[in-house]
Amino acid sequence: MTQVYFHCSNVSEILVDRCGAEVNDLTEARDQAVAAVRSVAMARNLLDWRSWKLHVSDELGDELFIVPFAFVLGNPRRIDGFYEELQSGF
């Protein structure tokens, strides 16, 4: 298990995840990242989150990957391509 952190940012703001989550692998980290994007967008529905990005980092602060909110919230069919891209890249 490894600790990962889900930081959110746009051009003018950064929201830092100080707690993180333990995951078994990058697939689980990806699934949690997508769930986090959906959760944040639903909880704060007055904001337009499409310009935001979720940065997934490990316990050393190294960025593992980025999930643009627009990628998750825009077109649900695009998420399958995202999964395939992540799986082939790692």
Buried (B, 14 or more C-beta within 10 A) or exposed (E): EBEBBBBBBBEEEEEEBEEBBEBEEBEBBBEBBBEBBBEBBEEEEEEEBBEBBBBBBBEEEEEBBBBBBBBBBEEEEEBEEBEEEBEEEE
